[in-house]
Amino acid sequence: MRCENLWRINIKPNSKESVNPRRFCLEKNILGVGWAVGESDNMTWKEYESKALKKYCYEDKNNSKKKKVPRSWKVATNIVNKNMKIGDLCWTRDELGVYYLGRIIGEWEYKSTQEYINADIVNVRKCEWIKVGLIDEVPGKVINSFATRSTVQKVWDNTALEYSKLLYNQYTKDEKYELNLENKSIFSLLSPDDCENVIGLYLQKEEGYYIIPKTNRLDTVKYEFVLKHKDSGKKAIVQVKSGNVNLNLDEFKGLADEVFLFTTEGKYEGNLDESIKKLNKQVIEKFIFDNIYKNNARCNSKMD
């Protein structure tokens, strides 16, 4: 089966107080958004759009012609109706922070029975959900996408897409999706916190440093945490950046005996100092596969 797109949806509509819209969608194997316009389960998209334009658009007071301007409903409902394709995968999470991965299996429908109105889930697609678990099982790009306020959006990352396809195959024990894992970056699967944890583990195992607890603070913007070498007693700090973020070497001179810097996709700028160490991306990737990935694989095989 083809999977053209990867999505994430925040199921937080204006539902009745007694209704849990997330649980409603998961139990009914649907994904959906609100913006109801009336009672008619046989409504076409053209009919829905016409009614929604009248109900949910507002007049632009700065426009002399009082042009009607669509609110956020337009983006969300258009994605659910037009952009999502059968076979696409979509991530969501519940109120406890448990993540779910769904496969879209139906076209857009408008639902207006009372239970759908109460949940404020009326623009729906049938979607087969599987429970994945906590944040450590989820690609970093997906986790980051939940930081925005939009109701539904595309996750623009091929590695996260392929990982999601692989995960769906594994959980369903069915090869629904063909995989293309060539030239995919492991760092696309890691959240910013994951990257910090990986570098911390690397410095402890390979460089002989111990992390000093509680040195990771909001007001220490120049570094993630402080470390001490187990033999020499040297003090070190580390800065880790995820994504296309550059690091200026000049900003870290003289801050500690050693400074370890790492950026997953950015560049190192400025002049190199003998106290500053640029961590090699390929070395860190090898460390992940040799130590973390293989250990997890062994644990999983024992559980099986």
N, C-alpha and C positions, 0 to 999 in steps of 0.2 A: 504494500500500500504506500502511496505517496504521502508525504507530509511536507507541505510547502512552507508552513509558518509555525512559529512558536509564540504563544500568547501568555499573558497573565491577566487575571481578573480579580479585582477587589470586590467581593460580594458584600457591599454595605449600603443597601438601599434604604429608603424611608419606610420600613416595614412597621406593622403593628408591634406594640411593645411586647406582646406575648409570643411573637413569632421569631424564630432564629432563621434568617434567610440563608445563611451559609448551610446550615443543616438541611434546610428545605431543598436546596439545590443538590446537595450530595446524596440525599436519600432518594430523590426522584431521578437522579442521573441526568441532570440538565445543567446548563450554565445560562445565566440571563441577567438582564438589567431591568430597571423600572420604566417610568414615564408612561403610565397608563393613559388611555384616551377614551375608553368606553367599553361596553360589554358586547363583544363579538369575537368568538373564537375562529370564525372563518374570514377574518379581515385580511385583505391583501396588503402587501407593503405599500402600494400606491395609496390605498385608503388610509392606512395608518399614518403615513408621512403627511398627508393632507391635513388630518386632524391634529397631529402633533405640531405642525407649523403654526396653527391657529392658537393652540393651547400653551406652547412652551417657548415661543419666540417673543422678544420684546422690541419695542421701538427704539431706534437709535436717535436720541434727542439732539445729537449734534449733526444729524443729517436732515437737510431741509425737506427731503421727501419722506421723512419718517420711515426709513427702510427697516423692515423686520430683520432682526439679527438672531440667529439660532443660538441657543445655550449649549451646554455640554451634552445634552441629550442627543444632539445630532451626531456628534462624533461617536459616542458609545453605541447607539443603535445602528449606525451605518457599518461599524466594524462587525457587530453581531450578525447583521443581515448580509452584507456584501463582501467584506474582507475575509472573514473566516471561511475556510473551506472544509468540506467533509474529509476527515483524515488528519486535520491539523491537531496539534497537541496544545493544551492549555494548563497552566499552573494556577492554583488558588491555595488559600490557607484558611483555617478556621480560627475561632476566637482564642484557642489555646496555643496557637502557633504551630499546629500540625499541618504539614503541606500535603497537597493532593495533586495528582497529575491526571488529566482527563483527555480522552480522544473524542473529537467531535464526530457524531455519526448521523446527524440530522440537519435538515435545512431550517431556516428561520421560521418561527411560528409566533403568533400573538395569542396569549392566553389571558382570559379575563374572568374565569370562574373565581369565586370568592377566596379560595385558598391562595391563588396566585396574586390576587389583589392585596390580600392581607400581608403576604410576603413581599409585595412590591417587586415581583419578578414576573414581568409580562412579555418582554421580548426575549424569547428563549431559543436555545438550540439543544437537542438531545446530545448528551455527553457522558461517556462511560468513565467514571472516576475510579482511581485506585489510590489507596492511602499509602503515601511514601514514608512519612515520618517527620522527624525534626530537621532543623536547619542544616545539619551536617550532611544531609543526603541531597541537598539542593544546589544546583549550579549558582555560583556567585552572581552572574549576570541576572539571573532570575530574582535572587534575593534583592539585589540593588534596584530592580524595576519596581518593587513594592514601595520604594521610598517616595515615589511621585504620587500626586493626588488623583491622577486620572483613574477612572473606573476600570477601563480595559485598554490594554496597549500591547503592541508587538514587542517581543524580545529580539533585538537585532544582534544575534550572535550565533554563528554556525556551529561552534563547538557546543554551546548550551543546547542547541537543537539536536545535534547528534547524540549527545549524552541523554537527553530526554527520551529519544527514540530507543536507545539502548536500555534505559531504565524501564520503559514501558514493556519492551520485549521480555525483560527478565522477570518483572513482577507478574505478568500475565502468562509467562511460560509459553509464549506464542510469538513466532517471528513475524509480527505484523509489519515491521518496517525494515527495509534494507538500509544498511549503515554505510556511511562514507567517513571513515575516521582518519584519513590521510591528511597531514598538514594541519592538524587541530592543536590548539594550545591548551595545555593543562591549566594554565593560569586563568583562562576564561571560566573555568569551573569553580574557582575559588573566590569567596567573598573577601573584602579587605581584611576582616578579622582572621580569616583562614590564612591569608598570606602572612600576616604578622605571626601567627602561630607556627607556620612552617619555618620562617626565618629564625624564630626563637628556638625551635627544636634543632635546627641545623647548627646554630652557634653553640648550643650546649653539647651536641654530640660530636661535631667535627672540629670546633675551634676551642673547646675546653672552657667555655664560659658558663656561668650560672646567672640566671635572671634573678634580680633582686625583687621580691614581691612588692606589689603596690607602688611601683614606680611608673606605671602607666596611668597618667592623669590627664584630664582635659586641658590643664594649663601648661602642659609640657608639649607644646606644638612642634618643637624641633625634633623630638624623638619619641619612639614608641615605649621603650623601657630602658632601664639601666642594668648593666651586667658587670660581674667581677670575674676575672680569670682565676681558675681554681689553683694554679701554681704561682704565677707571677704577681697576682693581686692587682693587675691592671684594671682600670675602670673603662668600660666601653658603653656606647649608646648605639642605637640602631634606628634608622628611619626607613619605613616601607611604604611604597605608593603603588596602588593598583590602577591599571588603565594607562592611558596616554598622558602621564604626568611626569614632567622633567624634574630633575634634582640638581640644584646648584651647589657644587662642591665647596665653593668659597664660603657659603653660609655655615659650614660645619667645622671650620678650622678652629682648633684650640678648645673645643667643647669637652673633649675627653682624651684619654690616652689613645684610644682607638675608636673610630667611627665606622660603622658598617651601614652601607646604603644599598637599597634595592628598589628598582622600579620595574614593573612587569612589562610595560610597553613604551615607557618614556625614554629620554636620553639623559646622560650625565653632562652637565655644563660646568664651566669654570676650570680652575687649575687644580690638579691633583696634588695632595699633600701626603707625606709619608704616613701620617696617622689615619688617613682615610682609605677605606677598603671598599671598592665597588664589587658587590657580589655578582658572580656570573650566572646568567639566566639558565644556561645549559647545566651548570653544576647543581643548581637548586632543583631543576627538573629531574635530574638523575637521582638526587637525594630523595625526592618525593616517591619515585617509582621503586627505588631500592629499599626504602625503609617504611614509608607510610602505606603505599599502595599494596605492596606485597604482604605486609603484616595484616592489612584489612582482608586481603584475599584469603589468607590462611585462616583468619577468624571465621570468615563466611563459610569456608569449606568445612570447618569443624562443626558449625551450626547446622549445615545441611546434613 
